[in-house]
Amino acid sequence: MKKKSANQRLKDWVLAGKSITPLQALNKFGILRLSARILDMRNEGVDITTTIVKRNGKQFAKYQLA
């Protein structure tokens, strides 16, 4: 059986209704440029929303299926 790519595992994660942040993407899938992978999925027709989260003086994006 062929092992799924990190991008496919990310897509499966999002399509399962789970949200993802850049730090989670790095830890779970080894993906450094999450926003680029999200753009790829959007270009494939996947409807993903972006929420800006502010925590501990920092801000980051959280992506999830719309």
Residue pairs with C-beta under 8 A, 6 or more apart in sequence:
4 12
6 29
6 30
6 31
7 31
7 37
7 40
9 28
9 29
10 20
10 25
10 29
10 31
10 34
10 37
11 41
11 46
13 20
13 28
13 29
14 20
14 41
14 46
14 48
14 63
14 64
14 65
15 46
15 65
17 64
17 65
18 64
19 62
19 63
19 64
20 28
20 34
20 62
20 63
20 64
21 34
21 53
21 60
21 61
21 62
21 63
22 34
22 35
22 60
22 61
23 60
25 31
25 34
25 37
26 32
26 34
31 37
34 61
34 63
35 61
38 48
38 50
38 63
41 48
42 48
46 65
47 65
47 66
48 63
48 64
48 65
48 66
49 63
49 64
49 65
49 66
50 61
50 62
50 63
51 61
51 62
51 63
51 64
52 59
52 60
52 61
52 62
53 59
53 60
53 61
53 62
